[in-house]
Amino acid sequence: MDVKLPQFENTSLDEIPRIVDRVRSTFFTHKTQSVQFRLVQLRKLYWAIRDHEKELLEACARDLGKPFFEAQLTEIKWVQNDIIFVCKNLPKWTKDEKPADIDFTNSLVSPKIRKDPLGCCLIIGAFNFPVQLSLGPLIGAIAGGNTAILKPSEQSPCTAAVLQKIIAASLDPSCYTVIQGGVPESQALLAEKWDKIFFTGSANVGKIVAKAAAPTLTPVTLELGGRNPAIVTKNADIRLTARRLLWGKILNAGQVCISQNYILTDKEVVPSLIAELKKAYSEYFPKGAKASTDYARIVNTQSFNRIKKMLDNTSGKIVLGGTMDAEQKFIEPTVIEVSSPTDSLITEESFGPLIPILPVTNLDEAIKIANSVHATPLGIYPFGNKSEVSKILTETRSGGASVNDAFFHGSIPTLAFGGVGDSGSGAYRGKSSFDCFVHRRSVTKTPGWMEKLLAIRYPPYDGKFEQFSRMSVLKPDFERDGSVKFSLLNFILTLGTGSKVRGLIRAVIVAGFAYAVKMAADRRAGKL
C-alpha cells in the first residue's frame, strides 16, 4: 500500500515576520524555562516520530532513494536514541555547576555557573540527512530551554513536509514551528533578529549565513563540509582500508559531508588498494549498485550534473565503476586514479560516490598535499602504523579524525561533532547539543558580612597595595629562561609529582600498598 505524504508548500513571505515575532514573544513568557516542559516536548516529539515512521521512510526514499536500513540507522533511530539520551540526562545537565579552580577567598561568594537558554533560535537543515540534521539541532534547542524555528532543506521536500507535520502534531506551536521554502524564504528568515543560528550545509551558504548574522553579532554554529583526505601508507591493512573507505562512499551515495574526498596512497600499494576496492565492491553489490536496493540516489538533477561534470573534467583514469543514469539520478561508486593534486577531483568537493586515488612517494608528501588542498577539513582518515598515524594527526588539522576507518567519529551520537576553520564552527550531539544552545552564566553572591574583607577595594588606596600583594599576587615557579624552579620542600610535599593532589594520591597508594604488605607479613608470622 502506498504511503500518502503531505504536500510541500512554501511559507508565505508575508507570514514569516509574524511567525518569528510570535515564537520570539513566547520565549519572554519563560514557558520554556521549566525542565519538565522541555522533557514533555521531547517525549512528545519521540512518539510523533514513531507514529509517522512509515511516512519518514517513504519520504527519504523519494527524496534520496535512501534504503530502509540507512534511513533507520542514520535518520529515524538516530534521532529517537538522541531524544532518549537527552531526556535521561537533561535534569543533570541543567543543574548549576560548581566551577573549578576557585581559591578559598573567592569561594566565600559562592560562585556557580547557570545554564541559561539563549532565546529564539533559527535552525537551517540540510538535504543529505534531512531528518537527523534537522531534528538533531532542534533537540538541542528544546533541551536548552529555547524557542526555535526549523527551516528544513527544500532539496528534500518530501521529508521536509513530513517533518512539518510531525512538529505541528507534537510540539507547542507557540514555541516551535517550521517554515518551508527556498532562497527567498531563507533570506527573509536571516533578515530577522535571532539569538542563535544553527546552519548545516555548504561553505558558500555558510558564508552568507555568517554575513547575515554579523550586523547583530548573532552567535552562529556552522556545520559545513570539506575536501577530506584519507592517507594510506604502505604499512596499512589494505583489505580493511578498501572495505572501510568504500563503505564511506556508498553510504547515502557518497552524499556525506565527512566522507573522504580523495585518497592519498603510497604508490607501492596503489595496485593492491584498487584490487581490494574491486573485491569489496563485488561483495557489497554482487549484481552491481544500480540493481541493489541498498544503494541511494543523488538528490536532484543539479547535483547529478555537477558530479558528472567533475568526472568529465578529470584527467584521471577510471579503474572501477563510472556508470551513470540521469533519469534515475544514479551514479555508480567510481574509483579514479589521478596523477596530479590539481585535478578537479582533488581540489573540489564531490559530495558524491567518487573515489579518486592520488599516488604519493612518501608520508611527508601526502601530508603536504593534504594541507595545501584544504588546511582545515571536516575530517581526516589516516591508515598506517602507530607512528605514521601520530605524525599525520600532529602535522594536520581537521574537525575530527577516524584512525583506520571512514568517519567512525561522526557516527557516535554522543561524541561532540563539528568543524574547524572553514569547515565549521561550534559542535553538537549528545551533551554538546545542550551546551550549544545554552549560555554558561557565571554568578556570584556576596554576603553582607564580607564588607570588612572587601574594604581593600574602596578608596583611598594608600597602603592597600601591599596588603593586596600579600593576599592575592602569585609567585612564579619558573625561571626567566623558562625552566622550572626546583624546590626540595615542594618535592617532598608532593612526593615528586609536582602537584599536591597527585602527591596525595601517590601517598594513599603507597600507604595502601604498605598496609597490604604488613597484613600479609602479619598473617605469615601468625602461621609460623
C-alpha positions as CSV (number, residue, x, y, z in Angstrom):
1,M,0.0,0.0,0.0
2,D,1.4,3.4,-1.0
3,V,2.1,5.8,1.8
4,K,0.4,9.2,1.3
5,L,2.7,12.1,2.1
6,P,1.8,15.7,2.9
7,Q,2.4,18.3,0.2
8,F,5.5,20.6,0.4
9,E,4.3,24.2,0.4
10,N,6.4,27.4,0.7
11,T,5.6,29.5,3.7
12,S,4.2,32.9,2.7
13,L,6.9,35.6,2.8
14,D,4.4,38.0,4.4
15,E,3.8,35.5,7.2
16,I,7.4,34.9,8.2
17,P,7.9,38.1,10.3
18,R,4.7,37.4,12.2
19,I,5.7,33.8,12.9
20,V,9.1,34.8,14.1
21,D,7.6,37.5,16.3
22,R,5.2,35.0,17.9
23,V,7.9,32.5,18.7
24,R,10.2,35.2,20.0
25,S,7.5,36.6,22.2
26,T,6.8,33.2,23.7
27,F,10.4,33.0,24.9
28,F,9.8,36.0,27.1
29,T,6.9,34.3,28.8
30,H,9.5,31.9,30.2
31,K,7.4,28.9,29.3
32,T,10.4,27.0,28.1
33,Q,12.4,27.6,31.2
34,S,10.8,24.7,33.0
35,V,12.9,21.5,32.7
36,Q,9.7,19.5,32.9
37,F,8.2,21.4,30.0
38,R,11.3,20.6,27.9
39,L,11.1,16.9,28.8
40,V,7.4,16.7,27.8
41,Q,8.1,18.4,24.5
42,L,11.0,16.0,23.7
43,R,8.9,12.9,24.7
44,K,6.0,14.0,22.5
45,L,8.4,14.5,19.6
46,Y,9.8,11.0,20.1
47,W,6.3,9.4,19.8
48,A,5.4,11.6,16.9
49,I,8.4,10.4,15.0
50,R,7.4,6.8,15.8
51,D,3.8,7.4,14.7
52,H,5.0,8.8,11.4
53,E,7.8,6.4,10.8
54,K,6.4,5.0,7.6
55,E,6.0,8.5,6.2
56,L,9.6,9.3,7.0
57,L,10.8,6.1,5.4
58,E,8.8,6.8,2.3
59,A,9.9,10.5,2.2
60,C,13.6,9.6,2.5
61,A,13.2,7.0,-0.3
62,R,11.5,9.6,-2.6
63,D,14.0,12.4,-1.9
64,L,17.2,10.4,-2.0
65,G,16.4,6.8,-2.8
66,K,17.6,6.1,0.7
67,P,17.5,2.4,1.6
68,F,15.4,1.3,4.5
69,F,18.4,0.3,6.6
70,E,20.2,3.6,6.1
71,A,17.1,5.6,6.8
72,Q,16.6,3.8,10.1
73,L,20.3,3.8,11.0
74,T,21.2,7.4,10.2
75,E,17.9,9.1,10.4
76,I,14.9,7.8,12.4
77,K,16.5,5.6,15.1
78,W,19.4,8.1,15.4
79,V,17.1,11.0,16.5
80,Q,14.9,8.7,18.6
81,N,18.0,7.5,20.5
82,D,19.2,11.1,20.8
83,I,15.9,12.1,22.4
84,I,16.0,9.2,24.9
85,F,19.7,10.0,25.8
86,V,18.9,13.7,26.3
87,C,15.8,13.1,28.4
88,K,17.8,10.8,30.7
89,N,20.5,13.4,31.3
90,L,18.7,16.7,31.0
91,P,17.9,17.2,34.7
92,K,21.6,16.7,35.5
93,W,22.8,19.0,32.7
94,T,20.6,21.9,33.8
95,K,21.8,22.0,37.4
96,D,24.0,24.8,38.5
97,E,27.7,23.8,38.1
98,K,30.4,24.4,40.7
99,P,33.3,26.0,38.8
100,A,36.8,24.6,39.1
101,D,40.0,26.4,40.2
102,I,38.3,28.7,42.7
103,D,40.5,29.6,45.7
104,F,39.3,29.8,49.3
105,T,38.8,33.5,49.4
106,N,36.7,33.6,46.2
107,S,34.7,30.6,47.3
108,L,33.2,32.8,50.0
109,V,31.0,34.4,47.3
110,S,29.5,31.1,46.2
111,P,30.5,31.2,42.5
112,K,28.4,28.9,40.3
113,I,27.6,28.5,36.6
114,R,24.0,28.6,35.4
115,K,22.9,27.1,32.1
116,D,20.6,29.8,30.7
117,P,18.6,29.5,27.4
118,L,19.9,31.7,24.6
119,G,16.5,32.8,23.4
120,C,14.8,32.4,20.0
121,C,16.8,30.2,17.6
122,L,16.8,29.5,13.9
123,I,17.8,26.1,12.6
124,I,18.5,25.5,8.9
125,G,18.7,21.8,8.0
126,A,20.5,20.0,5.2
127,F,19.2,17.7,2.4
128,N,21.5,14.8,2.7
129,F,20.3,13.6,6.1
130,P,17.1,15.5,6.2
131,V,15.8,14.0,9.5
132,Q,18.9,13.8,11.5
133,L,20.4,17.2,10.5
134,S,17.1,19.0,11.2
135,L,15.8,17.3,14.3
136,G,19.3,16.9,15.9
137,P,19.9,20.6,16.4
138,L,16.2,21.1,17.3
139,I,16.5,18.5,20.1
140,G,19.4,20.6,21.5
141,A,17.5,23.8,21.2
142,I,14.5,22.3,23.1
143,A,16.8,20.8,25.8
144,G,18.4,24.2,26.3
145,G,15.1,25.9,27.0
146,N,14.9,27.9,23.8
147,T,12.1,28.6,21.4
148,A,13.0,27.7,17.8
149,I,12.0,27.8,14.1
150,L,13.2,25.0,11.9
151,K,13.7,25.6,8.2
152,P,14.3,22.1,6.6
153,S,16.1,21.8,3.2
154,E,13.8,22.4,0.3
155,Q,16.0,19.9,-1.7
156,S,14.4,17.1,0.3
157,P,10.8,18.3,0.0
158,C,9.0,15.1,0.9
159,T,10.9,14.8,4.2
160,A,10.6,18.5,4.9
161,A,6.8,18.2,4.6
162,V,6.6,15.2,6.9
163,L,8.8,17.0,9.5
164,Q,6.4,19.9,9.5
165,K,3.5,17.5,10.1
166,I,5.4,15.8,13.0
167,I,6.4,19.1,14.7
168,A,2.9,20.6,14.3
169,A,1.4,17.4,15.8
170,S,3.7,17.1,18.8
171,L,5.3,20.4,19.9
172,D,3.8,23.6,21.4
173,P,3.2,25.7,18.3
174,S,3.8,28.9,20.2
175,C,7.4,27.7,20.9
176,Y,8.4,25.6,17.9
177,T,7.3,25.7,14.3
178,V,8.5,25.0,10.7
179,I,9.0,27.5,7.9
180,Q,9.3,26.0,4.4
181,G,10.9,27.4,1.3
182,G,14.0,28.1,-0.8
183,V,16.3,31.0,-1.1
184,P,13.7,33.9,-0.7
185,E,12.3,32.3,2.5
186,S,15.8,31.7,3.8
187,Q,16.7,35.3,3.1
188,A,13.6,36.5,4.9
189,L,14.5,34.4,7.9
190,L,18.1,35.6,8.0
191,A,16.8,39.2,7.9
192,E,15.1,38.6,11.3
193,K,16.8,39.0,14.7
194,W,17.9,35.8,16.3
195,D,19.6,34.8,19.5
196,K,21.3,31.8,17.8
197,I,21.5,30.5,14.2
198,F,22.4,26.8,13.6
199,F,23.2,26.1,10.0
200,T,24.2,22.8,8.2
201,G,25.2,23.0,4.6
202,S,27.9,24.2,2.2
203,A,30.7,26.6,3.0
204,N,29.4,29.0,0.4
205,V,26.0,29.3,2.0
206,G,27.7,29.2,5.4
207,K,29.4,32.5,4.5
208,I,26.0,34.0,3.6
209,V,24.6,33.0,7.0
210,A,27.6,34.3,8.9
211,K,27.4,37.6,7.0
212,A,23.7,38.0,7.8
213,A,24.4,37.3,11.5
214,A,27.3,39.7,11.7
215,P,25.4,43.1,11.9
216,T,23.6,41.9,15.1
217,L,26.5,39.8,16.4
218,T,24.2,36.8,16.5
219,P,26.1,33.7,17.5
220,V,26.3,31.1,14.8
221,T,27.1,27.4,14.7
222,L,28.2,26.3,11.2
223,E,28.3,22.6,10.3
224,L,29.9,22.7,6.9
225,G,32.0,20.3,4.8
226,G,35.4,19.9,3.3
227,R,37.8,18.2,1.0
228,N,38.6,15.5,3.5
229,P,41.7,13.4,2.9
230,A,42.3,9.7,3.6
231,I,46.0,8.9,3.8
232,V,47.1,5.3,3.2
233,T,50.6,4.3,3.9
234,K,52.3,1.1,2.8
235,N,52.0,-0.2,6.3
236,A,48.2,-0.1,6.3
237,D,46.0,-3.2,6.2
238,I,45.0,-2.7,2.6
239,R,42.0,-5.0,2.6
240,L,40.4,-3.3,5.6
241,T,41.3,0.1,4.2
242,A,39.5,-0.7,1.0
243,R,36.4,-2.1,2.6
244,R,36.1,0.8,5.1
245,L,36.7,3.6,2.6
246,L,34.4,2.1,0.0
247,W,31.7,2.0,2.6
248,G,32.3,5.7,3.4
249,K,31.5,6.5,-0.2
250,I,28.5,4.2,-0.8
251,L,26.6,5.3,2.3
252,N,23.9,7.7,1.0
253,A,25.6,7.5,-2.4
254,G,28.6,9.5,-1.0
255,Q,26.4,12.5,0.0
256,V,28.1,12.7,3.4
257,C,29.9,15.8,4.5
258,I,32.6,13.9,6.4
259,S,33.3,11.1,3.9
260,Q,36.8,11.2,2.3
261,N,37.0,13.4,-0.8
262,Y,40.2,11.7,-2.0
263,I,42.8,9.1,-1.0
264,L,46.5,9.8,-0.9
265,T,48.1,6.4,-1.2
266,D,51.7,5.3,-1.1
267,K,52.5,4.4,-4.7
268,E,53.7,0.9,-3.7
269,V,50.3,-0.1,-2.5
270,V,48.1,1.6,-5.1
271,P,47.6,-1.5,-7.2
272,S,46.6,-3.6,-4.2
273,L,44.3,-0.9,-2.9
274,I,42.5,-0.8,-6.3
275,A,42.3,-4.6,-6.4
276,E,40.8,-4.7,-2.9
277,L,38.3,-1.9,-3.7
278,K,37.1,-4.1,-6.6
279,K,36.7,-7.1,-4.4
280,A,34.8,-5.1,-1.7
281,Y,32.5,-3.6,-4.4
282,S,31.7,-7.1,-5.7
283,E,30.9,-8.3,-2.2
284,Y,28.7,-5.3,-1.3
285,F,26.9,-5.3,-4.7
286,P,27.0,-8.7,-6.3
287,K,24.7,-7.6,-9.1
288,G,26.1,-4.0,-9.2
289,A,25.0,-0.9,-7.3
290,K,22.2,0.0,-9.8
291,A,20.4,-3.2,-9.2
292,S,20.8,-3.1,-5.4
293,T,18.1,-1.9,-3.1
294,D,20.9,-0.9,-0.7
295,Y,22.3,2.0,-2.7
296,A,20.8,5.5,-2.7
297,R,20.4,8.0,-5.5
298,I,21.7,11.6,-6.0
299,V,19.3,14.1,-4.5
300,N,18.5,16.1,-7.7
301,T,19.4,16.7,-11.3
302,Q,21.5,19.7,-10.5
303,S,23.7,17.7,-8.1
304,F,23.9,14.8,-10.6
305,N,25.1,17.2,-13.4
306,R,27.7,18.7,-11.1
307,I,29.2,15.4,-10.1
308,K,29.1,14.2,-13.7
309,K,30.9,17.3,-14.8
310,M,33.7,16.7,-12.2
311,L,34.1,13.2,-13.6
312,D,34.1,14.5,-17.2
313,N,36.8,17.1,-16.4
314,T,39.2,14.8,-14.7
315,S,42.4,13.8,-16.4
316,G,42.4,10.6,-14.3
317,K,41.7,7.0,-15.3
318,I,38.5,5.3,-14.2
319,V,39.5,1.9,-12.7
320,L,36.2,0.9,-11.2
321,G,32.6,2.0,-11.9
322,G,31.7,5.1,-13.9
323,T,28.1,4.1,-14.9
324,M,25.5,6.8,-14.7
325,D,21.8,7.2,-15.4
326,A,20.5,10.7,-15.4
327,E,16.8,9.7,-15.3
328,Q,17.3,7.7,-12.1
329,K,19.9,10.1,-10.8
330,F,22.2,7.1,-10.4
331,I,25.9,7.4,-10.2
332,E,27.9,4.2,-9.6
333,P,30.7,4.2,-7.0
334,T,33.6,5.2,-9.1
335,V,37.3,4.8,-8.4
336,I,39.6,7.1,-10.4
337,E,43.4,7.0,-10.4
338,V,44.6,10.6,-10.8
339,S,48.1,11.9,-11.3
340,S,48.1,15.5,-10.0
341,P,47.0,17.2,-6.8
342,T,45.5,19.9,-9.0
343,D,43.0,17.5,-10.6
344,S,39.4,18.7,-10.1
345,L,38.5,15.6,-8.2
346,I,41.1,16.5,-5.6
347,T,40.6,20.3,-5.4
348,E,36.7,20.2,-5.5
349,E,34.4,18.6,-3.0
350,S,32.5,15.9,-4.9
351,F,29.8,15.2,-2.3
352,G,29.1,12.0,-4.2
353,P,30.3,8.5,-4.8
354,L,33.6,9.4,-6.5
355,I,36.8,7.9,-5.1
356,P,39.9,9.5,-6.5
357,I,43.3,7.9,-5.6
358,L,46.5,10.0,-5.9
359,P,49.7,8.0,-5.6
360,V,52.4,9.7,-3.4
361,T,56.1,8.9,-2.8
362,N,56.0,9.1,1.0
363,L,54.1,10.3,4.0
364,D,55.6,13.7,4.0
365,E,54.4,14.3,0.5
366,A,50.9,13.1,1.5
367,I,50.7,15.5,4.4
368,K,52.0,18.4,2.3
369,I,49.3,17.8,-0.3
370,A,46.5,17.4,2.3
371,N,47.4,20.7,4.0
372,S,47.6,22.5,0.6
373,V,44.3,21.2,-0.7
374,H,42.4,22.1,2.4
375,A,44.1,23.2,5.6
376,T,41.1,22.6,7.9
377,P,38.9,19.9,6.5
378,L,35.9,18.4,8.4
379,G,37.7,15.1,8.8
380,I,40.9,13.2,8.1
381,Y,41.4,9.5,7.9
382,P,44.9,8.0,8.5
383,F,45.6,4.4,7.7
384,G,49.0,3.1,8.8
385,N,51.1,2.1,11.8
386,K,51.1,3.9,15.1
387,S,54.0,6.3,14.4
388,E,52.6,7.2,11.0
389,V,49.1,7.9,12.4
390,S,50.7,10.1,15.1
391,K,52.6,12.0,12.6
392,I,49.5,12.7,10.5
393,L,47.4,13.8,13.4
394,T,50.3,16.1,14.7
395,E,51.0,17.7,11.3
396,T,47.4,18.3,10.1
397,R,44.3,19.9,11.3
398,S,40.6,18.8,11.0
399,G,37.3,19.0,12.7
400,G,37.6,15.3,13.6
401,A,39.5,12.2,12.7
402,S,39.0,8.4,12.4
403,V,42.0,6.3,12.5
404,N,41.9,3.2,10.3
405,D,38.3,3.8,9.4
406,A,35.9,6.0,7.5
407,F,34.3,8.7,9.7
408,F,33.6,6.5,12.7
409,H,34.0,9.5,14.9
410,G,31.0,11.0,13.1
411,S,28.8,8.0,13.7
412,I,29.0,8.1,17.5
413,P,25.8,10.0,18.5
414,T,27.1,11.2,21.9
415,L,30.5,12.4,20.7
416,A,30.9,16.1,20.0
417,F,30.9,16.8,16.3
418,G,31.9,19.9,14.5
419,G,34.4,21.5,12.1
420,V,37.4,23.8,12.5
421,G,38.4,26.9,10.4
422,D,36.4,27.0,7.2
423,S,34.9,23.5,7.7
424,G,32.7,24.9,10.5
425,S,32.5,26.4,14.0
426,G,30.9,25.0,17.1
427,A,29.9,21.5,17.9
428,Y,26.8,19.5,18.9
429,R,25.5,15.9,19.6
430,G,24.9,14.4,23.0
431,K,25.6,16.8,25.8
432,S,27.3,19.1,23.3
433,S,23.9,19.7,21.7
434,F,22.7,21.1,25.1
435,D,25.8,23.1,25.5
436,C,25.4,24.5,22.0
437,F,22.1,26.1,22.9
438,V,22.8,27.5,26.4
439,H,24.8,30.3,27.9
440,R,27.0,29.4,30.8
441,R,26.4,32.4,33.1
442,S,28.8,32.8,35.9
443,V,27.0,34.0,39.1
444,T,28.4,35.1,42.5
445,K,26.6,36.1,45.7
446,T,28.5,38.4,48.1
447,P,27.2,38.2,51.7
448,G,26.9,41.3,53.8
449,W,29.4,40.0,56.5
450,M,32.2,40.2,53.9
451,E,32.2,44.0,53.8
452,K,35.2,44.4,56.1
453,L,37.2,41.9,53.9
454,L,36.2,44.0,50.9
455,A,37.4,47.3,52.3
456,I,40.7,46.9,50.5
457,R,38.9,47.7,47.1
458,Y,37.5,51.0,48.2
459,P,39.4,54.4,48.0
460,P,41.5,55.8,49.4
461,Y,44.1,53.2,48.3
462,D,47.1,54.4,50.4
463,G,48.9,51.4,51.8
464,K,46.5,48.9,50.3
465,F,48.6,47.6,47.5
466,E,51.0,45.8,49.9
467,Q,48.0,44.1,51.6
468,F,46.7,43.1,48.2
469,S,50.1,41.7,47.2
470,R,50.3,39.5,50.3
471,M,46.8,38.2,49.8
472,S,46.5,37.7,46.0
473,V,49.7,38.0,44.0
474,L,51.1,34.7,42.9
475,K,54.8,33.9,42.8
476,P,56.1,32.1,39.7
477,D,57.5,28.6,40.0
478,F,59.7,29.1,36.9
479,E,62.9,31.0,36.0
480,R,63.5,33.7,33.4
481,D,64.8,31.1,30.9
482,G,61.6,29.1,31.1
483,S,63.0,26.3,33.3
484,V,61.0,25.2,36.4
485,K,62.4,26.1,39.8
486,F,63.4,23.2,42.0
487,S,62.1,23.3,45.5
488,L,63.1,20.5,47.8
489,L,60.2,21.2,50.2
490,N,57.7,21.1,47.3
491,F,59.3,17.9,46.0
492,I,58.9,16.3,49.5
493,L,55.4,17.5,50.0
494,T,54.2,16.4,46.6
495,L,56.2,13.1,46.6
496,G,57.9,14.2,43.4
497,T,54.7,14.5,41.4
498,G,54.7,18.3,41.2
499,S,51.1,18.5,42.4
500,K,49.7,18.4,45.9
501,V,46.7,16.4,44.6
502,R,48.8,13.9,42.7
503,G,51.1,13.7,45.7
504,L,48.2,12.9,48.0
505,I,47.1,10.2,45.6
506,R,50.6,8.7,45.5
507,A,50.7,8.8,49.3
508,V,47.4,7.0,49.6
509,I,48.6,4.3,47.1
510,V,51.9,3.9,48.9
511,A,50.2,3.7,52.3
512,G,47.7,1.1,50.9
513,F,50.5,-1.0,49.5
514,A,52.5,-0.8,52.7
515,Y,49.4,-1.8,54.7
516,A,48.8,-4.7,52.4
517,V,52.4,-5.9,52.8
518,K,52.2,-5.5,56.6
519,M,49.0,-7.5,56.7
520,A,50.5,-10.3,54.6
521,A,53.6,-10.3,56.8
522,D,51.5,-10.5,60.0
523,R,49.4,-13.4,58.6
524,R,52.6,-15.2,57.6
525,A,54.1,-14.6,61.1
526,G,50.9,-15.9,62.7
527,K,51.1,-19.2,60.8
528,L,54.7,-19.6,61.8
